[in-house]
Amino acid sequence: MSHRVRVLVVDDDANVRDLIRVRLDQAGYDVHTARTGIEAISRIGELDPSAMVLDINMPEMDGFGVLAAMKQEGRSLPVLVLTARHAGDDVRRAIGLGAKDYLTKPFSEAQLLARVARLMRRPLAPPAAARPKDVFI
């Protein structure tokens, strides 16, 4: 049995979440979903996904909160932010919190698949504790 890469899709819109789930499943990924940021944090701990597709605008905890919680916990998980928010400040904030890519809605399915595949090819940065410290003399 071959190992399928596990991806967590987080979006409060059931139609978007289901579309992404179906397309990623058809592309060979092992897809799991969450509808809120709080549920996403729980699912990350349960599933140990290889990547995440994350919406920003969600109830309870938004995508920025999810990224901040992951950063605080020292999790190195490649994240594609997929959102309707187009502002440059939102892009900078998401990337600053650890997102590896940012795609705005509406999106093409081909572009989504290409970006998720690219996430899988990127090496993860080592956790902060494992990084060499700068030495100043």
N, CA, C and O atoms as CSV, one atom per row, in Angstrom:
chain,resi,resn,atom,element,x,y,z
A,1,MET,N,N,0.845,-1.181,0.000
A,1,MET,CA,C,0.000,0.000,0.000
A,1,MET,C,C,0.886,1.239,0.000
A,1,MET,O,O,1.804,1.330,0.816
A,2,SER,N,N,0.641,2.183,-0.880
A,2,SER,CA,C,1.451,3.384,-0.965
A,2,SER,C,C,1.003,4.406,0.073
A,2,SER,O,O,-0.162,4.449,0.469
A,3,HIS,N,N,1.949,5.217,0.497
A,3,HIS,CA,C,1.677,6.264,1.482
A,3,HIS,C,C,1.199,7.521,0.758
A,3,HIS,O,O,1.875,8.029,-0.136
A,4,ARG,N,N,0.042,8.008,1.150
A,4,ARG,CA,C,-0.477,9.251,0.566
A,4,ARG,C,C,-0.163,10.400,1.506
A,4,ARG,O,O,-0.289,10.266,2.723
A,5,VAL,N,N,0.243,11.522,0.947
A,5,VAL,CA,C,0.574,12.704,1.723
A,5,VAL,C,C,-0.703,13.257,2.354
A,5,VAL,O,O,-1.709,13.458,1.674
A,6,ARG,N,N,-0.646,13.498,3.661
A,6,ARG,CA,C,-1.812,13.971,4.418
A,6,ARG,C,C,-1.871,15.497,4.389
A,6,ARG,O,O,-0.907,16.175,4.742
A,7,VAL,N,N,-3.027,16.026,3.960
A,7,VAL,CA,C,-3.243,17.468,3.888
A,7,VAL,C,C,-4.492,17.812,4.693
A,7,VAL,O,O,-5.519,17.143,4.583
A,8,LEU,N,N,-4.389,18.860,5.502
A,8,LEU,CA,C,-5.527,19.365,6.257
A,8,LEU,C,C,-6.058,20.603,5.549
A,8,LEU,O,O,-5.311,21.549,5.298
A,9,VAL,N,N,-7.359,20.596,5.226
A,9,VAL,CA,C,-8.021,21.720,4.575
A,9,VAL,C,C,-8.916,22.390,5.614
A,9,VAL,O,O,-9.785,21.746,6.201
A,10,VAL,N,N,-8.700,23.683,5.837
A,10,VAL,CA,C,-9.431,24.420,6.863
A,10,VAL,C,C,-10.162,25.597,6.225
A,10,VAL,O,O,-9.537,26.546,5.753
A,11,ASP,N,N,-11.488,25.526,6.215
A,11,ASP,CA,C,-12.317,26.600,5.652
A,11,ASP,C,C,-13.707,26.468,6.240
A,11,ASP,O,O,-14.234,25.360,6.345
A,12,ASP,N,N,-14.309,27.583,6.626
A,12,ASP,CA,C,-15.652,27.530,7.204
A,12,ASP,C,C,-16.744,27.404,6.145
A,12,ASP,O,O,-17.888,27.096,6.478
A,13,ASP,N,N,-16.413,27.634,4.885
A,13,ASP,CA,C,-17.382,27.491,3.790
A,13,ASP,C,C,-17.374,26.036,3.324
A,13,ASP,O,O,-16.397,25.568,2.740
A,14,ALA,N,N,-18.470,25.329,3.586
A,14,ALA,CA,C,-18.550,23.895,3.265
A,14,ALA,C,C,-18.344,23.630,1.778
A,14,ALA,O,O,-17.721,22.633,1.413
A,15,ASN,N,N,-18.856,24.504,0.916
A,15,ASN,CA,C,-18.702,24.291,-0.529
A,15,ASN,C,C,-17.239,24.370,-0.956
A,15,ASN,O,O,-16.769,23.535,-1.729
A,16,VAL,N,N,-16.529,25.364,-0.458
A,16,VAL,CA,C,-15.116,25.514,-0.792
A,16,VAL,C,C,-14.326,24.349,-0.202
A,16,VAL,O,O,-13.502,23.739,-0.883
A,17,ARG,N,N,-14.582,24.050,1.058
A,17,ARG,CA,C,-13.882,22.947,1.740
A,17,ARG,C,C,-14.080,21.634,0.992
A,17,ARG,O,O,-13.121,20.890,0.787
A,18,ASP,N,N,-15.311,21.341,0.581
A,18,ASP,CA,C,-15.591,20.089,-0.127
A,18,ASP,C,C,-14.956,20.058,-1.512
A,18,ASP,O,O,-14.453,19.018,-1.938
A,19,LEU,N,N,-14.974,21.181,-2.214
A,19,LEU,CA,C,-14.339,21.250,-3.534
A,19,LEU,C,C,-12.846,20.945,-3.416
A,19,LEU,O,O,-12.307,20.141,-4.177
A,20,ILE,N,N,-12.190,21.589,-2.464
A,20,ILE,CA,C,-10.758,21.372,-2.277
A,20,ILE,C,C,-10.493,19.929,-1.860
A,20,ILE,O,O,-9.564,19.296,-2.363
A,21,ARG,N,N,-11.303,19.410,-0.948
A,21,ARG,CA,C,-11.132,18.031,-0.478
A,21,ARG,C,C,-11.222,17.053,-1.639
A,21,ARG,O,O,-10.380,16.165,-1.768
A,22,VAL,N,N,-12.231,17.206,-2.479
A,22,VAL,CA,C,-12.433,16.293,-3.607
A,22,VAL,C,C,-11.269,16.387,-4.597
A,22,VAL,O,O,-10.741,15.364,-5.032
A,23,ARG,N,N,-10.867,17.616,-4.954
A,23,ARG,CA,C,-9.792,17.777,-5.950
A,23,ARG,C,C,-8.457,17.242,-5.431
A,23,ARG,O,O,-7.712,16.600,-6.171
A,24,LEU,N,N,-8.157,17.508,-4.153
A,24,LEU,CA,C,-6.898,16.989,-3.607
A,24,LEU,C,C,-6.944,15.474,-3.473
A,24,LEU,O,O,-5.938,14.801,-3.701
A,25,ASP,N,N,-8.087,14.936,-3.110
A,25,ASP,CA,C,-8.240,13.482,-3.029
A,25,ASP,C,C,-8.033,12.854,-4.403
A,25,ASP,O,O,-7.342,11.843,-4.527
A,26,GLN,N,N,-8.627,13.447,-5.433
A,26,GLN,CA,C,-8.458,12.940,-6.799
A,26,GLN,C,C,-6.999,13.017,-7.252
A,26,GLN,O,O,-6.554,12.222,-8.081
A,27,ALA,N,N,-6.261,13.980,-6.700
A,27,ALA,CA,C,-4.847,14.134,-7.051
A,27,ALA,C,C,-3.948,13.197,-6.238
A,27,ALA,O,O,-2.731,13.187,-6.424
A,28,GLY,N,N,-4.549,12.408,-5.336
A,28,GLY,CA,C,-3.786,11.412,-4.605
A,28,GLY,C,C,-3.423,11.757,-3.176
A,28,GLY,O,O,-2.674,11.017,-2.537
A,29,TYR,N,N,-3.936,12.864,-2.659
A,29,TYR,CA,C,-3.641,13.250,-1.277
A,29,TYR,C,C,-4.631,12.597,-0.309
A,29,TYR,O,O,-5.767,12.297,-0.676
A,30,ASP,N,N,-4.190,12.386,0.915
A,30,ASP,CA,C,-5.036,11.920,2.011
A,30,ASP,C,C,-5.566,13.187,2.690
A,30,ASP,O,O,-4.847,13.820,3.463
A,31,VAL,N,N,-6.809,13.555,2.409
A,31,VAL,CA,C,-7.334,14.861,2.802
A,31,VAL,C,C,-8.246,14.760,4.016
A,31,VAL,O,O,-9.132,13.909,4.085
A,32,HIS,N,N,-8.005,15.650,4.970
A,32,HIS,CA,C,-8.837,15.789,6.164
A,32,HIS,C,C,-9.270,17.248,6.234
A,32,HIS,O,O,-8.612,18.117,5.661
A,33,THR,N,N,-10.372,17.526,6.933
A,33,THR,CA,C,-10.900,18.878,6.949
A,33,THR,C,C,-11.194,19.361,8.367
A,33,THR,O,O,-11.349,18.577,9.303
A,34,ALA,N,N,-11.263,20.683,8.481
A,34,ALA,CA,C,-11.704,21.362,9.690
A,34,ALA,C,C,-12.466,22.598,9.236
A,34,ALA,O,O,-12.180,23.160,8.178
A,35,ARG,N,N,-13.446,23.022,10.049
A,35,ARG,CA,C,-14.255,24.176,9.644
A,35,ARG,C,C,-13.965,25.435,10.443
A,35,ARG,O,O,-14.443,26.512,10.086
A,36,THR,N,N,-13.192,25.323,11.519
A,36,THR,CA,C,-12.828,26.490,12.331
A,36,THR,C,C,-11.348,26.427,12.674
A,36,THR,O,O,-10.708,25.383,12.550
A,37,GLY,N,N,-10.816,27.569,13.109
A,37,GLY,CA,C,-9.426,27.601,13.527
A,37,GLY,C,C,-9.159,26.739,14.747
A,37,GLY,O,O,-8.125,26.075,14.826
A,38,ILE,N,N,-10.079,26.742,15.695
A,38,ILE,CA,C,-9.908,25.919,16.897
A,38,ILE,C,C,-9.911,24.442,16.532
A,38,ILE,O,O,-9.107,23.666,17.050
A,39,GLU,N,N,-10.816,24.055,15.643
A,39,GLU,CA,C,-10.838,22.668,15.184
A,39,GLU,C,C,-9.544,22.333,14.442
A,39,GLU,O,O,-9.037,21.217,14.557
A,40,ALA,N,N,-9.010,23.287,13.687
A,40,ALA,CA,C,-7.760,23.064,12.949
A,40,ALA,C,C,-6.611,22.757,13.901
A,40,ALA,O,O,-5.843,21.825,13.663
A,41,ILE,N,N,-6.486,23.529,14.976
A,41,ILE,CA,C,-5.411,23.300,15.944
A,41,ILE,C,C,-5.510,21.891,16.513
A,41,ILE,O,O,-4.499,21.201,16.644
A,42,SER,N,N,-6.704,21.470,16.846
A,42,SER,CA,C,-6.918,20.125,17.373
A,42,SER,C,C,-6.555,19.059,16.340
A,42,SER,O,O,-5.891,18.074,16.662
A,43,ARG,N,N,-6.996,19.263,15.095
A,43,ARG,CA,C,-6.749,18.293,14.029
A,43,ARG,C,C,-5.251,18.188,13.695
A,43,ARG,O,O,-4.768,17.110,13.350
A,44,ILE,N,N,-4.530,19.291,13.797
A,44,ILE,CA,C,-3.089,19.254,13.535
A,44,ILE,C,C,-2.425,18.303,14.521
A,44,ILE,O,O,-1.587,17.487,14.137
A,45,GLY,N,N,-2.802,18.411,15.793
A,45,GLY,CA,C,-2.235,17.531,16.806
A,45,GLY,C,C,-2.606,16.073,16.604
A,45,GLY,O,O,-1.789,15.183,16.842
A,46,GLU,N,N,-3.840,15.821,16.164
A,46,GLU,CA,C,-4.314,14.448,15.946
A,46,GLU,C,C,-3.692,13.812,14.707
A,46,GLU,O,O,-3.264,12.658,14.738
A,47,LEU,N,N,-3.646,14.574,13.620
A,47,LEU,CA,C,-3.311,14.016,12.308
A,47,LEU,C,C,-1.839,14.119,11.921
A,47,LEU,O,O,-1.352,13.306,11.135
A,48,ASP,N,N,-1.132,15.093,12.454
A,48,ASP,CA,C,0.234,15.378,12.032
A,48,ASP,C,C,0.313,15.483,10.502
A,48,ASP,O,O,1.041,14.724,9.863
A,49,PRO,N,N,-0.444,16.431,9.915
A,49,PRO,CA,C,-0.467,16.538,8.452
A,49,PRO,C,C,0.870,16.991,7.881
A,49,PRO,O,O,1.697,17.575,8.583
A,50,SER,N,N,1.067,16.715,6.606
A,50,SER,CA,C,2.273,17.138,5.896
A,50,SER,C,C,2.150,18.561,5.384
A,50,SER,O,O,3.158,19.225,5.141
A,51,ALA,N,N,0.910,19.040,5.216
A,51,ALA,CA,C,0.659,20.396,4.724
A,51,ALA,C,C,-0.756,20.802,5.107
A,51,ALA,O,O,-1.580,19.971,5.489
A,52,MET,N,N,-1.020,22.117,4.995
A,52,MET,CA,C,-2.351,22.624,5.308
A,52,MET,C,C,-2.739,23.703,4.308
A,52,MET,O,O,-1.918,24.534,3.919
A,53,VAL,N,N,-4.012,23.679,3.894
A,53,VAL,CA,C,-4.621,24.746,3.107
A,53,VAL,C,C,-5.537,25.466,4.089
A,53,VAL,O,O,-6.446,24.851,4.647
A,54,LEU,N,N,-5.310,26.767,4.309
A,54,LEU,CA,C,-5.936,27.494,5.410
A,54,LEU,C,C,-6.615,28.770,4.952
A,54,LEU,O,O,-6.001,29.615,4.300
A,55,ASP,N,N,-7.894,28.905,5.301
A,55,ASP,CA,C,-8.629,30.150,5.076
A,55,ASP,C,C,-8.290,31.120,6.208
A,55,ASP,O,O,-7.898,30.690,7.293
A,56,ILE,N,N,-8.436,32.406,5.967
A,56,ILE,CA,C,-8.207,33.409,7.011
A,56,ILE,C,C,-9.500,33.735,7.752
A,56,ILE,O,O,-9.524,33.710,8.983
A,57,ASN,N,N,-10.573,34.039,7.027
A,57,ASN,CA,C,-11.830,34.474,7.649
A,57,ASN,C,C,-12.636,33.278,8.127
A,57,ASN,O,O,-13.318,32.616,7.344
A,58,MET,N,N,-12.545,33.007,9.443
A,58,MET,CA,C,-13.297,31.898,10.038
A,58,MET,C,C,-13.787,32.308,11.417
A,58,MET,O,O,-13.212,33.197,12.045
A,59,PRO,N,N,-14.855,31.660,11.892
A,59,PRO,CA,C,-15.337,31.955,13.239
A,59,PRO,C,C,-14.422,31.357,14.308
A,59,PRO,O,O,-13.599,30.488,14.020
A,60,GLU,N,N,-14.575,31.823,15.514
A,60,GLU,CA,C,-13.868,31.332,16.702
A,60,GLU,C,C,-12.401,31.730,16.706
A,60,GLU,O,O,-11.962,32.448,17.605
A,61,MET,N,N,-11.637,31.277,15.720
A,61,MET,CA,C,-10.221,31.639,15.579
A,61,MET,C,C,-9.942,31.748,14.092
A,61,MET,O,O,-10.172,30.799,13.342
A,62,ASP,N,N,-9.445,32.907,13.661
A,62,ASP,CA,C,-9.179,33.062,12.229
A,62,ASP,C,C,-7.861,32.396,11.851
A,62,ASP,O,O,-7.140,31.885,12.708
A,63,GLY,N,N,-7.560,32.411,10.562
A,63,GLY,CA,C,-6.341,31.769,10.077
A,63,GLY,C,C,-5.076,32.381,10.644
A,63,GLY,O,O,-4.093,31.672,10.861
A,64,PHE,N,N,-5.079,33.696,10.892
A,64,PHE,CA,C,-3.922,34.325,11.514
A,64,PHE,C,C,-3.693,33.742,12.917
A,64,PHE,O,O,-2.554,33.521,13.327
A,65,GLY,N,N,-4.782,33.500,13.638
A,65,GLY,CA,C,-4.676,32.893,14.963
A,65,GLY,C,C,-4.103,31.486,14.899
A,65,GLY,O,O,-3.309,31.090,15.752
A,66,VAL,N,N,-4.513,30.728,13.877
A,66,VAL,CA,C,-3.980,29.372,13.688
A,66,VAL,C,C,-2.481,29.442,13.424
A,66,VAL,O,O,-1.705,28.702,14.029
A,67,LEU,N,N,-2.072,30.335,12.518
A,67,LEU,CA,C,-0.650,30.479,12.205
A,67,LEU,C,C,0.145,30.916,13.434
A,67,LEU,O,O,1.245,30.416,13.669
A,68,ALA,N,N,-0.405,31.848,14.221
A,68,ALA,CA,C,0.280,32.322,15.423
A,68,ALA,C,C,0.421,31.193,16.445
A,68,ALA,O,O,1.473,31.046,17.068
A,69,ALA,N,N,-0.629,30.403,16.616
A,69,ALA,CA,C,-0.579,29.279,17.566
A,69,ALA,C,C,0.463,28.252,17.126
A,69,ALA,O,O,1.210,27.728,17.952
A,70,MET,N,N,0.513,27.969,15.830
A,70,MET,CA,C,1.510,27.030,15.319
A,70,MET,C,C,2.923,27.561,15.547
A,70,MET,O,O,3.821,26.818,15.944
A,71,LYS,N,N,3.107,28.848,15.291
A,71,LYS,CA,C,4.428,29.460,15.474
A,71,LYS,C,C,4.833,29.397,16.944
A,71,LYS,O,O,5.981,29.086,17.262
A,72,GLN,N,N,3.892,29.690,17.837
A,72,GLN,CA,C,4.170,29.660,19.271
A,72,GLN,C,C,4.543,28.242,19.731
A,72,GLN,O,O,5.385,28.070,20.612
A,73,GLU,N,N,3.908,27.235,19.124
A,73,GLU,CA,C,4.191,25.841,19.476
A,73,GLU,C,C,5.444,25.305,18.777
A,73,GLU,O,O,5.887,24.196,19.076
A,74,GLY,N,N,6.019,26.080,17.848
A,74,GLY,CA,C,7.212,25.652,17.129
A,74,GLY,C,C,6.933,24.629,16.045
A,74,GLY,O,O,7.827,23.867,15.675
A,75,ARG,N,N,5.709,24.593,15.524
A,75,ARG,CA,C,5.358,23.636,14.466
A,75,ARG,C,C,5.842,24.141,13.108
A,75,ARG,O,O,5.613,25.297,12.754
A,76,SER,N,N,6.507,23.278,12.355
A,76,SER,CA,C,6.954,23.591,10.998
A,76,SER,C,C,6.088,22.821,10.019
A,76,SER,O,O,6.432,21.710,9.614
A,77,LEU,N,N,4.981,23.405,9.645
A,77,LEU,CA,C,4.029,22.784,8.736
A,77,LEU,C,C,3.843,23.715,7.548
A,77,LEU,O,O,3.462,24.870,7.741
A,78,PRO,N,N,4.097,23.256,6.321
A,78,PRO,CA,C,3.891,24.138,5.172
A,78,PRO,C,C,2.415,24.466,5.009
A,78,PRO,O,O,1.565,23.578,4.956
A,79,VAL,N,N,2.131,25.764,4.931
A,79,VAL,CA,C,0.755,26.237,4.863
A,79,VAL,C,C,0.554,27.082,3.612
A,79,VAL,O,O,1.327,27.997,3.327
A,80,LEU,N,N,-0.509,26.752,2.871
A,80,LEU,CA,C,-0.983,27.575,1.770
A,80,LEU,C,C,-2.208,28.310,2.289
A,80,LEU,O,O,-3.225,27.684,2.587
A,81,VAL,N,N,-2.123,29.629,2.398
A,81,VAL,CA,C,-3.285,30.425,2.778
A,81,VAL,C,C,-4.122,30.608,1.521
A,81,VAL,O,O,-3.623,31.046,0.484
A,82,LEU,N,N,-5.394,30.268,1.629
A,82,LEU,CA,C,-6.335,30.384,0.514
A,82,LEU,C,C,-7.509,31.216,1.017
A,82,LEU,O,O,-8.323,30.734,1.804
A,83,THR,N,N,-7.596,32.462,0.563
A,83,THR,CA,C,-8.548,33.390,1.165
A,83,THR,C,C,-9.057,34.420,0.172
A,83,THR,O,O,-8.474,34.623,-0.893
A,84,ALA,N,N,-10.145,35.061,0.536
A,84,ALA,CA,C,-10.701,36.149,-0.268
A,84,ALA,C,C,-10.003,37.468,0.032
A,84,ALA,O,O,-10.232,38.458,-0.664
A,85,ARG,N,N,-9.160,37.498,1.049
A,85,ARG,CA,C,-8.483,38.728,1.451
A,85,ARG,C,C,-7.303,38.996,0.515
A,85,ARG,O,O,-6.399,38.171,0.378
A,86,HIS,N,N,-7.333,40.171,-0.127
A,86,HIS,CA,C,-6.343,40.511,-1.156
A,86,HIS,C,C,-5.306,41.529,-0.699
A,86,HIS,O,O,-4.338,41.772,-1.420
A,87,ALA,N,N,-5.477,42.134,0.479
A,87,ALA,CA,C,-4.616,43.237,0.904
A,87,ALA,C,C,-3.178,42.780,1.120
A,87,ALA,O,O,-2.921,41.692,1.636
A,88,GLY,N,N,-2.255,43.634,0.713
A,88,GLY,CA,C,-0.838,43.345,0.888
A,88,GLY,C,C,-0.461,43.130,2.340
A,88,GLY,O,O,0.392,42.295,2.639
A,89,ASP,N,N,-1.086,43.877,3.252
A,89,ASP,CA,C,-0.797,43.701,4.680
A,89,ASP,C,C,-1.169,42.296,5.140
A,89,ASP,O,O,-0.475,41.716,5.975
A,90,ASP,N,N,-2.257,41.740,4.603
A,90,ASP,CA,C,-2.665,40.377,4.969
A,90,ASP,C,C,-1.651,39.355,4.478
A,90,ASP,O,O,-1.340,38.392,5.178
A,91,VAL,N,N,-1.138,39.568,3.272
A,91,VAL,CA,C,-0.124,38.656,2.716
A,91,VAL,C,C,1.124,38.705,3.591
A,91,VAL,O,O,1.653,37.663,3.978
A,92,ARG,N,N,1.598,39.910,3.904
A,92,ARG,CA,C,2.795,40.062,4.732
A,92,ARG,C,C,2.586,39.449,6.115
A,92,ARG,O,O,3.486,38.803,6.652
A,93,ARG,N,N,1.416,39.647,6.685
A,93,ARG,CA,C,1.141,39.103,8.019
A,93,ARG,C,C,1.150,37.573,7.988
A,93,ARG,O,O,1.747,36.935,8.855
A,94,ALA,N,N,0.486,36.987,6.986
A,94,ALA,CA,C,0.433,35.519,6.882
A,94,ALA,C,C,1.823,34.933,6.694
A,94,ALA,O,O,2.180,33.958,7.356
A,95,ILE,N,N,2.607,35.512,5.803
A,95,ILE,CA,C,3.968,35.023,5.558
A,95,ILE,C,C,4.829,35.224,6.808
A,95,ILE,O,O,5.637,34.361,7.152
A,96,GLY,N,N,4.658,36.345,7.475
A,96,GLY,CA,C,5.396,36.614,8.700
A,96,GLY,C,C,5.079,35.625,9.808
A,96,GLY,O,O,5.923,35.354,10.662
A,97,LEU,N,N,3.862,35.083,9.799
A,97,LEU,CA,C,3.453,34.094,10.797
A,97,LEU,C,C,3.801,32.667,10.382
A,97,LEU,O,O,3.518,31.719,11.116
A,98,GLY,N,N,4.417,32.509,9.199
A,98,GLY,CA,C,4.897,31.188,8.811
A,98,GLY,C,C,4.253,30.552,7.602
A,98,GLY,O,O,4.671,29.466,7.199
A,99,ALA,N,N,3.247,31.183,6.998
A,99,ALA,CA,C,2.656,30.617,5.780
A,99,ALA,C,C,3.717,30.585,4.684
A,99,ALA,O,O,4.546,31.490,4.592
A,100,LYS,N,N,3.691,29.545,3.856
A,100,LYS,CA,C,4.670,29.402,2.774
A,100,LYS,C,C,4.169,29.958,1.452
A,100,LYS,O,O,4.965,30.256,0.562
A,101,ASP,N,N,2.838,30.102,1.313
A,101,ASP,CA,C,2.268,30.592,0.062
A,101,ASP,C,C,0.918,31.224,0.366
A,101,ASP,O,O,0.333,30.973,1.419
A,102,TYR,N,N,0.423,32.047,-0.559
A,102,TYR,CA,C,-0.814,32.798,-0.369
A,102,TYR,C,C,-1.540,32.850,-1.709
A,102,TYR,O,O,-0.988,33.342,-2.693
A,103,LEU,N,N,-2.754,32.352,-1.754
A,103,LEU,CA,C,-3.550,32.308,-2.972
A,103,LEU,C,C,-4.912,32.909,-2.674
A,103,LEU,O,O,-5.540,32.568,-1.671
A,104,THR,N,N,-5.372,33.809,-3.546
A,104,THR,CA,C,-6.657,34.457,-3.303
A,104,THR,C,C,-7.791,33.778,-4.067
A,104,THR,O,O,-7.602,33.212,-5.143
A,105,LYS,N,N,-8.969,33.858,-3.469
A,105,LYS,CA,C,-10.190,33.341,-4.084
A,105,LYS,C,C,-10.754,34.441,-4.966
A,105,LYS,O,O,-10.623,35.611,-4.606
A,106,PRO,N,N,-11.367,34.140,-6.088
A,106,PRO,CA,C,-11.516,32.802,-6.657
A,106,PRO,C,C,-10.184,32.307,-7.203
A,106,PRO,O,O,-9.306,33.103,-7.536
A,107,PHE,N,N,-10.039,30.998,-7.291
A,107,PHE,CA,C,-8.794,30.378,-7.715
A,107,PHE,C,C,-9.111,29.287,-8.724
A,107,PHE,O,O,-10.231,28.779,-8.776
A,108,SER,N,N,-8.115,28.934,-9.522
A,108,SER,CA,C,-8.307,27.815,-10.444
A,108,SER,C,C,-7.868,26.540,-9.729
A,108,SER,O,O,-6.943,26.561,-8.916
A,109,GLU,N,N,-8.527,25.449,-10.033
A,109,GLU,CA,C,-8.168,24.169,-9.423
A,109,GLU,C,C,-6.743,23.773,-9.802
A,109,GLU,O,O,-6.016,23.214,-8.981
A,110,ALA,N,N,-6.344,24.057,-11.035
A,110,ALA,CA,C,-4.981,23.731,-11.476
A,110,ALA,C,C,-3.946,24.500,-10.659
A,110,ALA,O,O,-2.909,23.950,-10.288
A,111,GLN,N,N,-4.227,25.762,-10.381
A,111,GLN,CA,C,-3.302,26.562,-9.595
A,111,GLN,C,C,-3.227,26.051,-8.159
A,111,GLN,O,O,-2.143,25.995,-7.579
A,112,LEU,N,N,-4.354,25.682,-7.589
A,112,LEU,CA,C,-4.375,25.112,-6.238
A,112,LEU,C,C,-3.513,23.847,-6.181
A,112,LEU,O,O,-2.670,23.710,-5.294
A,113,LEU,N,N,-3.721,22.935,-7.113
A,113,LEU,CA,C,-2.962,21.682,-7.128
A,113,LEU,C,C,-1.467,21.932,-7.308
A,113,LEU,O,O,-0.646,21.274,-6.669
A,114,ALA,N,N,-1.112,22.874,-8.171
A,114,ALA,CA,C,0.298,23.186,-8.393
A,114,ALA,C,C,0.939,23.759,-7.132
A,114,ALA,O,O,2.083,23.436,-6.811
A,115,ARG,N,N,0.213,24.597,-6.429
A,115,ARG,CA,C,0.782,25.215,-5.227
A,115,ARG,C,C,0.895,24.219,-4.071
A,115,ARG,O,O,1.857,24.269,-3.305
A,116,VAL,N,N,-0.068,23.326,-3.939
A,116,VAL,CA,C,0.037,22.297,-2.899
A,116,VAL,C,C,1.216,21.380,-3.219
A,116,VAL,O,O,1.978,21.023,-2.320
A,117,ALA,N,N,1.374,20.999,-4.471
A,117,ALA,CA,C,2.511,20.161,-4.860
A,117,ALA,C,C,3.828,20.875,-4.566
A,117,ALA,O,O,4.785,20.245,-4.117
A,118,ARG,N,N,3.886,22.173,-4.813
A,118,ARG,CA,C,5.101,22.939,-4.541
A,118,ARG,C,C,5.402,22.963,-3.039
A,118,ARG,O,O,6.566,22.910,-2.642
A,119,LEU,N,N,4.366,23.042,-2.207
A,119,LEU,CA,C,4.579,22.989,-0.753
A,119,LEU,C,C,5.299,21.712,-0.348
A,119,LEU,O,O,6.144,21.725,0.548
A,120,MET,N,N,4.961,20.612,-1.009
A,120,MET,CA,C,5.545,19.318,-0.660
A,120,MET,C,C,7.016,19.234,-1.052
A,120,MET,O,O,7.759,18.430,-0.488
A,121,ARG,N,N,7.444,20.052,-2.008
A,121,ARG,CA,C,8.838,20.021,-2.472
A,121,ARG,C,C,9.743,20.923,-1.654
A,121,ARG,O,O,10.965,20.801,-1.740
A,122,ARG,N,N,9.180,21.825,-0.866
A,122,ARG,CA,C,9.992,22.772,-0.101
A,122,ARG,C,C,10.521,22.126,1.166
A,122,ARG,O,O,9.770,21.473,1.890
A,123,PRO,N,N,11.790,22.300,1.437
A,123,PRO,CA,C,12.303,21.790,2.718
A,123,PRO,C,C,11.787,22.660,3.850
A,123,PRO,O,O,11.628,23.870,3.691
A,124,LEU,N,N,11.529,22.044,4.988
A,124,LEU,CA,C,11.083,22.786,6.155
A,124,LEU,C,C,12.286,23.380,6.871
A,124,LEU,O,O,13.363,22.785,6.898
A,125,ALA,N,N,12.092,24.564,7.451
A,125,ALA,CA,C,13.135,25.154,8.277
A,125,ALA,C,C,13.204,24.377,9.582
A,125,ALA,O,O,12.171,23.942,10.091
A,126,PRO,N,N,14.400,24.193,10.136
A,126,PRO,CA,C,14.478,23.494,11.416
A,126,PRO,C,C,13.803,24.323,12.499
A,126,PRO,O,O,13.747,25.547,12.379
A,127,PRO,N,N,13.287,23.690,13.557
A,127,PRO,CA,C,12.705,24.455,14.653
A,127,PRO,C,C,13.729,25.435,15.207
A,127,PRO,O,O,14.934,25.205,15.108
A,128,ALA,N,N,13.244,26.536,15.794
A,128,ALA,CA,C,14.130,27.592,16.283
A,128,ALA,C,C,15.210,27.044,17.211
A,128,ALA,O,O,16.353,27.498,17.155
A,129,ALA,N,N,14.871,26.082,18.060
A,129,ALA,CA,C,15.841,25.530,19.007
A,129,ALA,C,C,16.966,24.777,18.299
A,129,ALA,O,O,18.063,24.665,18.848
A,130,ALA,N,N,16.722,24.260,17.100
A,130,ALA,CA,C,17.713,23.463,16.380
A,130,ALA,C,C,18.588,24.319,15.468
A,130,ALA,O,O,19.596,23.842,14.948
A,131,ARG,N,N,18.205,25.583,15.272
A,131,ARG,CA,C,18.980,26.457,14.401
A,131,ARG,C,C,20.272,26.876,15.090
A,131,ARG,O,O,20.283,27.091,16.303
A,132,PRO,N,N,21.369,26.997,14.327
A,132,PRO,CA,C,22.614,27.466,14.939
A,132,PRO,C,C,22.434,28.889,15.426
A,132,PRO,O,O,21.742,29.688,14.795
A,133,LYS,N,N,23.053,29.200,16.539
A,133,LYS,CA,C,22.991,30.542,17.111
A,133,LYS,C,C,24.096,31.400,16.500
A,133,LYS,O,O,25.195,30.917,16.229
A,134,ASP,N,N,23.789,32.673,16.290
A,134,ASP,CA,C,24.809,33.604,15.821
A,134,ASP,C,C,25.787,33.861,16.961
A,134,ASP,O,O,25.391,34.000,18.118
A,135,VAL,N,N,27.039,33.919,16.622
A,135,VAL,CA,C,28.062,34.191,17.620
A,135,VAL,C,C,28.653,35.557,17.322
A,135,VAL,O,O,29.115,35.819,16.211
A,136,PHE,N,N,28.635,36.418,18.315
A,136,PHE,CA,C,29.203,37.751,18.157
A,136,PHE,C,C,30.437,37.861,19.027
A,136,PHE,O,O,30.414,37.515,20.208
A,137,ILE,N,N,31.518,38.348,18.429
A,137,ILE,CA,C,32.789,38.462,19.178
A,137,ILE,C,C,33.081,39.915,19.420
A,137,ILE,O,O,34.097,40.247,20.031
